């Protein structure tokens, strides 16, 4: 039983870390999108009108992913 709990904790931390990385990538992509680095807006055909919607979506997704990752990593 003890081995199962150790394995479960390890898998939980790995999933939490992966989820945190996905959230951080969402924030980085939102930054690239907003400042139009590497001409991302033109590549994805995003108009200035829709830019803030995408920014909101990526920021909220990134925040929720990082918050969930922290809950998984620091689970008691």
Backbone torsions as a table, in degrees:
resi	resn	phi	psi	omega
1	UNK	NA	-37.5	-179.6
2	UNK	-65.7	-36.2	179.0
3	UNK	-64.8	-38.2	178.9
4	UNK	-63.9	-41.5	-179.2
5	UNK	-66.8	-37.2	177.4
6	UNK	-66.9	-40.3	177.6
7	UNK	-65.9	-42.0	179.6
8	UNK	-62.0	-43.6	179.2
9	UNK	-64.2	-39.9	179.3
10	UNK	-64.4	-46.5	179.1
11	UNK	-64.1	-38.7	178.3
12	UNK	-62.2	-42.4	179.7
13	UNK	-68.5	-37.1	177.9
14	UNK	-66.0	-43.9	178.2
15	UNK	-64.9	-40.4	177.2
16	UNK	-62.7	-41.2	177.9
17	UNK	-64.6	-44.0	178.6
18	UNK	-62.7	-40.4	179.4
19	UNK	-67.0	-37.2	176.3
20	UNK	-64.5	-38.8	177.7
21	UNK	-65.0	-41.5	178.0
22	UNK	-62.6	-41.2	177.5
23	UNK	-64.4	-40.8	178.6
24	UNK	-66.5	-38.7	177.5
25	UNK	-64.8	-36.2	177.1
26	UNK	-63.6	-41.2	177.1
27	UNK	-64.8	-42.9	179.9
28	UNK	-64.4	-41.7	178.7
29	UNK	-65.3	-37.6	176.9
30	UNK	-63.3	-38.7	177.5
31	UNK	-64.4	-46.5	178.0
32	UNK	-60.6	-39.2	-178.8
33	UNK	-67.8	-44.5	-176.9
34	UNK	-66.8	-45.6	-178.3
35	UNK	-89.0	3.7	176.2
36	UNK	55.1	39.9	175.6
37	UNK	-70.2	142.8	-179.6
38	UNK	58.9	21.3	177.4
39	UNK	55.8	44.1	-176.3
40	UNK	-66.7	-38.6	-178.4
41	UNK	-61.5	-40.3	179.4
42	UNK	-71.8	-39.0	179.7
43	UNK	-62.1	-36.7	-177.9
44	UNK	-97.0	2.2	179.9
45	UNK	54.9	49.5	179.6
46	UNK	-98.8	123.1	179.7
47	UNK	-80.6	163.2	179.5
48	UNK	-64.3	-29.4	179.6
49	UNK	-65.5	-38.5	-177.0
50	UNK	-90.5	-5.5	-174.4
51	UNK	-59.6	-43.9	-175.9
52	UNK	-71.2	-28.2	174.1
53	UNK	-64.7	-46.9	177.8
54	UNK	-63.6	-39.4	177.7
55	UNK	-60.9	-44.7	179.3
56	UNK	-62.0	-45.9	-178.5
57	UNK	-62.9	-47.5	-179.2
58	UNK	-67.4	-37.3	179.7
59	UNK	-67.7	-45.6	179.2
60	UNK	-64.9	-43.8	178.3
61	UNK	-61.1	-43.1	179.3
62	UNK	-64.5	-43.4	-179.9
63	UNK	-64.0	-45.6	-179.2
64	UNK	-66.8	-36.4	178.3
65	UNK	-65.8	-43.3	179.9
66	UNK	-68.8	-39.6	177.9
67	UNK	-63.3	-44.0	178.4
68	UNK	-63.8	-39.3	178.5
69	UNK	-63.0	-41.4	179.1
70	UNK	-64.8	-38.8	176.5
71	UNK	-64.0	-38.4	179.6
72	UNK	-70.0	-41.9	-176.2
73	UNK	-69.4	-41.4	-176.0
74	UNK	-100.1	27.9	178.0
75	UNK	-63.2	135.3	-177.6
76	UNK	-95.2	NA	NA
